[in-house]
């Protein structure tokens, strides 16, 4: 493996240049014109083969798990909540309407990737997810993020905008907007366990299993670091250019309707709020309502079920 290729990949990430391998095996790139100077473009050309080989070492199947649908229909990428993996959303497999293909993002530190070190900063994580989506998406798509996953999804969407116009919508569910994310504070194991209990997303039998908790807490701690790294002040250019739909649970005290409405500040295009029954893990407990709502927004014939309540639309 070329040492120079790894250096160029690192430089591309620092410059916010997206690199991906197309279906024919060729290296593609996209980024702000001001960082694509002649010297850097020459490096990309001369190192194209080793860079493509390096990126190709991680097959797409390692980063995505299909929860529903086939190779036809609307494509949706799901970024799970902190501490969760695709398996937490297994209810989507039966609930998703026909015509909606759901690919859940599997990040290091959970499920089959449990032994891999989890990310602790949203910038590096969003870079990797955006790169994987660029290489994986075979049609226009939308991105859905739940809780911390919603904040990550916003960062992914901003990165994708520099490389593709194929993303149609960003769905953020049960999430604080970036300007309401608090500064990081040291949290002990007991505080982390209280977070888990408040979110009501972890089965009681696992909460009572000391071995599970010892193994799981490092990943949750890393995910909370990602969460706090998503804190942003409102600034020009931080809005997403695609449609933005904020979803909230009617019984979710951690992200009530007011917080959902506050996402409007981060919308550069059409904006809507949708409220559905349930607490913080309403995307799991109200899977039929949520996937039906998403399908309706994406133009899938099933549409949104009657249980959803439109609150705000711009």
Sine and cosine of phi, psi and omega as CSV:
sin_phi,cos_phi,sin_psi,cos_psi,sin_omega,cos_omega
0.00,0.00,0.69,-0.73,-0.05,-1.00
-0.96,0.27,0.82,-0.57,0.08,-1.00
-0.89,0.45,-0.62,0.79,0.00,-1.00
-0.89,0.45,-0.60,0.80,0.03,-1.00
-0.87,0.49,-0.69,0.73,0.03,-1.00
-0.89,0.45,-0.62,0.79,0.03,-1.00
-0.90,0.43,-0.65,0.76,0.00,-1.00
-0.92,0.40,-0.64,0.77,0.05,-1.00
-0.87,0.49,-0.70,0.71,0.03,-1.00
-0.89,0.46,-0.66,0.75,0.02,-1.00
-0.91,0.41,-0.61,0.79,0.03,-1.00
-0.87,0.49,-0.66,0.75,-0.01,-1.00
-0.93,0.37,-0.61,0.79,0.05,-1.00
-0.90,0.43,-0.56,0.83,0.00,-1.00
-1.00,0.07,-0.02,1.00,-0.05,-1.00
0.88,0.48,0.65,0.76,0.11,-0.99
-0.99,-0.17,0.81,-0.59,-0.01,-1.00
-0.99,0.11,0.73,-0.68,0.08,-1.00
-0.87,-0.50,0.71,-0.70,0.08,-1.00
-0.45,-0.90,0.29,-0.96,-0.02,-1.00
-0.96,-0.27,0.83,-0.56,-0.02,-1.00
-0.98,0.22,0.17,-0.99,-0.06,-1.00
-0.84,0.54,-0.42,0.91,0.01,-1.00
-1.00,0.10,-0.03,1.00,0.02,-1.00
1.00,-0.04,0.09,1.00,0.00,-1.00
-1.00,0.05,0.48,-0.88,0.02,-1.00
-0.99,0.11,0.76,-0.65,0.05,-1.00
-0.88,-0.48,0.44,-0.90,0.02,-1.00
-0.56,-0.83,0.39,-0.92,0.08,-1.00
-0.35,-0.94,0.58,-0.81,0.01,-1.00
0.03,-1.00,0.03,-1.00,0.00,-1.00
-0.85,0.52,0.68,-0.73,-0.06,-1.00
-0.85,0.53,-0.56,0.83,-0.10,-1.00
-0.93,0.36,-0.31,0.95,0.01,-1.00
-0.98,-0.19,-0.11,0.99,-0.01,-1.00
-1.00,-0.06,0.91,0.42,-0.01,-1.00
-0.97,0.23,0.19,-0.98,-0.11,-0.99
-0.87,0.49,-0.65,0.76,-0.02,-1.00
-0.91,0.42,-0.68,0.73,-0.02,-1.00
-0.92,0.39,-0.66,0.75,0.03,-1.00
-0.89,0.46,-0.59,0.80,0.05,-1.00
-0.89,0.45,-0.67,0.74,0.04,-1.00
-0.88,0.48,-0.66,0.76,0.04,-1.00
-0.89,0.46,-0.65,0.76,0.00,-1.00
-0.92,0.38,-0.72,0.70,-0.08,-1.00
-0.95,0.30,-0.43,0.90,-0.03,-1.00
-0.96,-0.28,0.27,0.96,-0.11,-0.99
-0.85,0.53,-0.72,0.69,-0.06,-1.00
-0.92,0.40,-0.77,0.64,0.02,-1.00
-0.91,0.41,-0.53,0.85,0.05,-1.00
-0.92,0.40,-0.71,0.71,0.02,-1.00
-0.87,0.49,-0.63,0.77,0.03,-1.00
-0.91,0.42,-0.64,0.76,0.02,-1.00
-0.90,0.44,-0.73,0.69,0.00,-1.00
-0.92,0.39,-0.53,0.85,-0.03,-1.00
-0.97,0.26,-0.12,0.99,0.02,-1.00
-0.93,0.36,-0.38,0.93,0.03,-1.00
-0.97,-0.23,0.99,-0.13,0.00,-1.00
-0.89,0.45,0.52,-0.85,-0.04,-1.00
-0.85,0.53,-0.52,0.85,-0.03,-1.00
-0.89,0.46,-0.31,0.95,0.03,-1.00
-0.97,0.25,-0.45,0.89,-0.07,-1.00
-0.98,-0.19,-0.24,0.97,-0.08,-1.00
-0.74,-0.68,0.62,-0.78,0.14,-0.99
-0.82,-0.57,0.83,-0.56,0.01,-1.00
-0.98,0.20,0.82,-0.57,0.02,-1.00
-0.99,-0.13,-0.48,0.88,-0.08,-1.00
-0.36,-0.93,0.41,-0.91,0.12,-0.99
1.00,0.05,0.06,-1.00,0.03,-1.00
-0.83,-0.56,-0.34,-0.94,-0.09,-1.00
-0.98,0.21,0.03,1.00,0.07,-1.00
-0.95,-0.31,0.12,-0.99,0.10,-0.99
1.00,0.04,-0.05,-1.00,-0.03,-1.00
-0.95,0.30,0.65,-0.76,-0.07,-1.00
-0.96,-0.27,0.79,-0.61,0.00,-1.00
-0.78,-0.62,0.77,-0.63,0.12,-0.99
-0.98,-0.17,0.80,-0.61,-0.03,-1.00
-0.96,-0.28,0.83,-0.55,0.09,-1.00
-0.96,-0.28,0.92,-0.38,-0.12,-0.99
-0.92,0.39,0.16,-0.99,0.04,-1.00
-0.96,0.29,0.20,-0.98,0.03,-1.00
-0.82,0.57,0.72,-0.69,0.03,-1.00
0.99,0.16,-0.18,0.98,-0.09,-1.00
-0.97,-0.25,0.39,-0.92,0.12,-0.99
-0.82,-0.58,-0.08,-1.00,-0.01,-1.00
-0.81,0.58,-0.56,0.83,-0.04,-1.00
-0.87,0.50,-0.44,0.90,0.00,-1.00
-0.92,0.39,-0.30,0.95,-0.07,-1.00
-0.93,-0.36,0.49,0.87,-0.03,-1.00
-0.88,0.47,-0.39,0.92,0.02,-1.00
-0.89,0.46,-0.36,0.93,0.03,-1.00
-0.93,0.36,-0.41,0.91,-0.07,-1.00
-0.87,0.50,-0.63,0.78,0.02,-1.00
-1.00,-0.09,-0.43,0.90,-0.11,-0.99
-0.99,0.14,-0.51,0.86,-0.10,-0.99
-0.89,0.46,0.74,-0.67,0.00,-1.00
-0.93,0.36,0.38,-0.92,0.07,-1.00
-0.85,0.52,0.61,-0.79,0.00,-1.00
1.00,-0.09,-0.04,1.00,0.05,-1.00
-0.89,-0.46,0.89,-0.46,0.05,-1.00
-0.98,-0.17,0.84,-0.55,-0.06,-1.00
-0.91,-0.40,0.86,-0.50,0.07,-1.00
-0.92,-0.38,0.92,-0.38,0.00,-1.00
-1.00,0.06,0.68,-0.74,-0.01,-1.00
-0.99,0.13,0.79,-0.61,0.03,-1.00
-0.95,-0.33,0.95,-0.31,-0.04,-1.00
-0.99,-0.15,0.31,-0.95,0.00,-1.00
-0.85,0.53,0.55,-0.83,0.08,-1.00
0.98,-0.21,0.05,1.00,-0.02,-1.00
-0.51,-0.86,0.43,-0.90,0.02,-1.00
0.77,0.64,-0.78,-0.63,-0.06,-1.00
-0.90,0.43,-0.26,0.97,-0.01,-1.00
-0.96,-0.29,0.44,0.90,-0.11,-0.99
-0.87,0.49,-0.57,0.82,-0.08,-1.00
-0.99,0.14,-0.04,1.00,0.04,-1.00
-1.00,0.02,0.56,-0.83,0.00,-1.00
-0.92,0.40,0.79,-0.62,0.02,-1.00
-0.96,0.28,0.41,-0.91,0.08,-1.00
-0.95,0.32,0.47,-0.88,0.03,-1.00
-0.84,-0.55,0.03,1.00,-0.03,-1.00
-0.65,-0.76,0.70,-0.71,-0.10,-1.00
-0.93,0.37,-0.49,0.87,-0.05,-1.00
-0.88,0.48,-0.78,0.63,0.00,-1.00
-0.91,0.40,-0.64,0.77,-0.01,-1.00
-0.91,0.42,-0.72,0.70,-0.01,-1.00
-0.90,0.44,-0.60,0.80,0.07,-1.00
-0.84,0.54,-0.75,0.66,-0.07,-1.00
-0.92,0.38,-0.67,0.74,0.00,-1.00
-0.91,0.42,-0.68,0.74,0.02,-1.00
-0.88,0.48,-0.68,0.73,0.03,-1.00
-0.87,0.50,-0.68,0.74,-0.03,-1.00
-0.93,0.37,-0.65,0.76,0.03,-1.00
-0.90,0.44,-0.68,0.74,0.02,-1.00
-0.85,0.53,-0.63,0.78,-0.02,-1.00
-0.99,0.17,-0.34,0.94,-0.15,-0.99
-0.98,-0.18,-0.61,0.80,-0.12,-0.99
-0.91,0.41,0.80,-0.61,0.00,-1.00
-0.93,-0.36,0.24,0.97,-0.01,-1.00
-0.18,-0.98,0.12,-0.99,0.11,-0.99
-0.83,0.56,0.49,-0.87,-0.14,-0.99
-0.53,-0.85,0.17,-0.99,0.13,-0.99
-0.78,-0.62,0.31,-0.95,0.03,-1.00
-0.83,-0.55,0.73,-0.69,-0.01,-1.00
-0.85,-0.53,0.83,-0.56,0.05,-1.00
-0.85,-0.52,0.64,-0.77,-0.01,-1.00
-0.91,-0.41,0.80,-0.59,0.05,-1.00
0.85,0.52,-0.82,-0.57,0.06,-1.00
-0.84,0.54,-0.55,0.84,0.04,-1.00
-0.86,0.50,-0.46,0.89,0.04,-1.00
-0.94,0.35,-0.65,0.76,0.04,-1.00
-0.91,0.41,-0.64,0.77,0.08,-1.00
-0.90,0.44,-0.66,0.75,-0.01,-1.00
-0.88,0.48,-0.58,0.82,0.05,-1.00
-0.90,0.43,-0.68,0.73,0.02,-1.00
-0.91,0.40,-0.63,0.78,0.05,-1.00
-0.88,0.47,-0.69,0.72,-0.01,-1.00
-0.87,0.49,-0.66,0.75,0.02,-1.00
-0.90,0.44,-0.60,0.80,0.03,-1.00
-0.95,0.33,-0.66,0.75,0.01,-1.00
-0.89,0.45,-0.54,0.84,-0.04,-1.00
-0.87,0.49,-0.44,0.90,0.00,-1.00
-0.98,0.20,-0.20,0.98,-0.12,-0.99
-0.84,-0.54,-0.38,0.93,-0.09,-1.00
-0.46,-0.89,0.43,-0.90,0.10,-0.99
-0.94,-0.35,0.31,0.95,-0.12,-0.99
-1.00,0.05,-0.26,0.97,0.06,-1.00
-0.97,0.25,0.76,-0.65,-0.06,-1.00
-0.99,-0.14,-0.65,0.76,-0.16,-0.99
-0.55,-0.84,0.53,-0.85,0.18,-0.98
-0.90,-0.43,0.84,-0.54,0.08,-1.00
-0.97,-0.25,0.80,-0.60,0.06,-1.00
-0.88,-0.48,0.82,-0.57,-0.13,-0.99
-0.84,-0.54,0.76,-0.65,0.09,-1.00
0.84,0.55,0.69,0.72,-0.15,-0.99
-0.72,-0.69,0.58,-0.81,0.20,-0.98
-0.96,0.29,0.60,-0.80,0.14,-0.99
-0.95,0.31,0.33,-0.94,-0.13,-0.99
-0.82,0.57,-0.57,0.82,-0.07,-1.00
-0.97,0.24,-0.17,0.99,0.04,-1.00
-0.98,-0.22,0.01,1.00,0.06,-1.00
-0.95,0.31,0.78,-0.63,-0.04,-1.00
-0.98,0.20,0.25,-0.97,0.06,-1.00
-0.95,0.30,0.50,-0.87,-0.07,-1.00
-0.92,0.39,0.69,-0.73,0.10,-1.00
-0.80,-0.61,0.54,-0.84,0.01,-1.00
-0.89,0.46,0.73,-0.68,-0.02,-1.00
-0.81,-0.59,0.79,-0.61,0.07,-1.00
-0.99,0.16,0.07,-1.00,-0.03,-1.00
-0.86,0.51,-0.64,0.77,-0.03,-1.00
-0.90,0.43,-0.62,0.78,0.04,-1.00
-0.91,0.42,-0.64,0.77,0.04,-1.00
-0.89,0.46,-0.64,0.77,0.03,-1.00
-0.91,0.41,-0.56,0.83,0.04,-1.00
-0.93,0.37,-0.57,0.83,0.11,-0.99
-0.87,0.49,-0.73,0.68,-0.01,-1.00
-0.86,0.51,-0.70,0.72,-0.01,-1.00
-0.90,0.44,-0.65,0.76,-0.02,-1.00
-0.92,0.40,-0.59,0.81,-0.03,-1.00
-0.96,0.26,-0.37,0.93,0.07,-1.00
0.84,0.54,0.61,0.80,0.00,-1.00
-0.92,-0.39,-0.05,1.00,-0.04,-1.00
-0.94,-0.35,0.80,-0.60,-0.01,-1.00
-0.82,0.57,0.58,-0.81,-0.06,-1.00
-0.86,0.51,-0.59,0.81,-0.03,-1.00
-0.92,0.40,-0.51,0.86,0.07,-1.00
-0.97,0.24,-0.60,0.80,0.05,-1.00
-0.88,0.47,-0.44,0.90,-0.02,-1.00
-1.00,-0.05,0.07,1.00,-0.05,-1.00
-0.98,-0.22,0.97,-0.24,-0.06,-1.00
-0.85,0.52,-0.61,0.79,-0.02,-1.00
-0.91,0.41,-0.67,0.74,0.05,-1.00
-0.88,0.48,-0.71,0.71,-0.05,-1.00
-0.90,0.44,-0.66,0.75,0.02,-1.00
-0.88,0.48,-0.62,0.78,-0.02,-1.00
-0.97,0.22,-0.51,0.86,-0.14,-0.99
-1.00,0.05,-0.54,0.84,-0.13,-0.99
-0.85,0.52,-0.61,0.80,0.03,-1.00
-0.87,0.50,-0.62,0.78,0.04,-1.00
-0.92,0.39,-0.68,0.73,0.03,-1.00
-0.90,0.44,-0.64,0.77,0.02,-1.00
-0.88,0.47,-0.67,0.74,0.04,-1.00
-0.90,0.44,-0.65,0.76,-0.01,-1.00
-0.91,0.41,-0.56,0.83,0.05,-1.00
-0.93,0.37,-0.53,0.85,0.10,-0.99
-0.90,0.43,-0.66,0.76,0.08,-1.00
-0.86,0.50,-0.71,0.70,0.01,-1.00
-0.82,0.57,-0.77,0.64,-0.05,-1.00
-0.93,0.36,-0.46,0.89,0.04,-1.00
-0.95,0.30,-0.15,0.99,0.04,-1.00
-0.99,0.10,-0.10,1.00,0.00,-1.00
-0.86,0.51,0.76,-0.65,0.00,-1.00
-0.61,-0.79,0.52,-0.85,0.19,-0.98
-1.00,-0.04,0.42,-0.91,0.01,-1.00
-0.93,0.37,0.81,-0.59,-0.02,-1.00
-0.52,-0.85,0.45,-0.89,0.02,-1.00
-0.86,0.51,0.67,-0.75,0.03,-1.00
1.00,0.02,-0.06,1.00,-0.01,-1.00
-1.00,0.00,-0.19,0.98,-0.01,-1.00
-0.96,0.29,0.46,-0.89,0.06,-1.00
-1.00,0.02,0.58,-0.82,-0.10,-1.00
-1.00,0.07,-0.28,0.96,-0.03,-1.00
-1.00,0.03,0.17,-0.99,0.11,-0.99
-0.85,0.53,0.65,-0.76,-0.01,-1.00
-0.84,-0.54,0.85,-0.53,0.03,-1.00
-0.87,-0.50,0.86,-0.50,0.02,-1.00
-0.99,-0.17,0.81,-0.59,0.01,-1.00
-0.94,-0.33,0.62,-0.79,0.04,-1.00
-0.68,-0.73,0.44,-0.90,0.09,-1.00
-1.00,-0.04,0.72,-0.69,-0.05,-1.00
-0.89,0.47,-0.41,0.91,0.01,-1.00
-0.94,-0.34,0.30,0.95,-0.03,-1.00
-1.00,-0.05,0.96,-0.26,-0.01,-1.00
-0.97,0.23,-0.32,0.95,-0.04,-1.00
-0.98,0.18,-0.40,0.92,0.03,-1.00
-0.59,-0.81,0.95,0.32,-0.04,-1.00
-0.94,0.35,0.01,-1.00,-0.10,-0.99
-0.86,0.51,-0.55,0.84,0.01,-1.00
-0.89,0.46,-0.62,0.78,0.03,-1.00
-0.94,0.34,-0.59,0.81,0.07,-1.00
-0.89,0.45,-0.69,0.72,0.01,-1.00
-0.90,0.44,-0.49,0.87,-0.02,-1.00
-0.93,0.38,-0.27,0.96,0.08,-1.00
-0.91,0.42,-0.29,0.96,0.00,-1.00
-0.80,0.61,-0.58,0.82,-0.05,-1.00
-0.89,0.45,-0.33,0.95,-0.07,-1.00
-0.97,-0.24,0.14,0.99,-0.02,-1.00
-0.99,-0.15,0.83,-0.56,0.07,-1.00
-0.99,-0.11,-0.10,1.00,0.01,-1.00
-0.71,-0.70,-0.60,-0.80,-0.02,-1.00
-0.90,0.43,0.61,-0.79,-0.04,-1.00
-0.71,-0.70,0.61,-0.79,0.05,-1.00
-0.51,-0.86,0.46,-0.89,0.12,-0.99
-0.88,-0.48,0.68,-0.73,0.05,-1.00
-0.77,-0.64,0.75,-0.66,0.03,-1.00
-0.92,-0.40,0.72,-0.70,0.00,-1.00
-0.76,-0.65,0.31,-0.95,-0.01,-1.00
-0.90,0.44,0.57,-0.82,0.13,-0.99
0.80,-0.60,0.22,-0.98,0.04,-1.00
-1.00,0.01,-0.50,-0.87,-0.12,-0.99
-0.89,0.45,-0.51,0.86,0.02,-1.00
-0.99,-0.14,0.60,0.80,0.03,-1.00
-0.86,0.52,-0.50,0.87,0.05,-1.00
-0.87,0.49,-0.41,0.91,0.04,-1.00
-1.00,0.03,-0.76,0.64,-0.06,-1.00
-0.95,0.32,-0.48,0.88,0.01,-1.00
-0.90,-0.44,0.74,0.67,-0.10,-0.99
-0.86,0.51,-0.65,0.76,-0.03,-1.00
-0.90,0.43,-0.69,0.73,0.00,-1.00
-0.91,0.42,-0.69,0.72,-0.07,-1.00
-0.93,0.36,-0.75,0.67,0.00,-1.00
-0.92,0.38,-0.52,0.85,0.08,-1.00
-0.92,0.39,-0.65,0.76,0.05,-1.00
-0.88,0.47,-0.72,0.69,0.01,-1.00
-0.87,0.49,-0.70,0.71,0.00,-1.00
-0.86,0.52,-0.68,0.74,0.02,-1.00
-0.89,0.46,-0.67,0.74,0.01,-1.00
-0.90,0.44,-0.53,0.85,-0.05,-1.00
-1.00,-0.03,0.06,1.00,0.07,-1.00
1.00,0.09,0.21,0.98,0.09,-1.00
-0.96,0.29,0.63,-0.78,-0.19,-0.98
-0.84,0.54,-0.50,0.87,-0.08,-1.00
-0.86,0.51,-0.62,0.78,0.02,-1.00
0.95,0.31,-0.01,-1.00,-0.01,-1.00
-1.00,0.08,0.67,-0.74,0.02,-1.00
-0.95,0.32,0.24,-0.97,-0.07,-1.00
-0.91,0.41,-0.37,0.93,-0.04,-1.00
-0.93,0.37,-0.24,0.97,-0.02,-1.00
-1.00,0.09,0.51,-0.86,-0.04,-1.00
-0.83,-0.56,0.94,-0.34,0.10,-1.00
-0.94,0.35,0.76,-0.65,-0.03,-1.00
-0.95,-0.32,-0.76,0.65,-0.06,-1.00
-0.70,-0.71,0.64,-0.77,0.10,-0.99
-0.59,-0.81,0.66,-0.75,0.06,-1.00
-0.83,-0.55,0.00,0.00,0.00,0.00
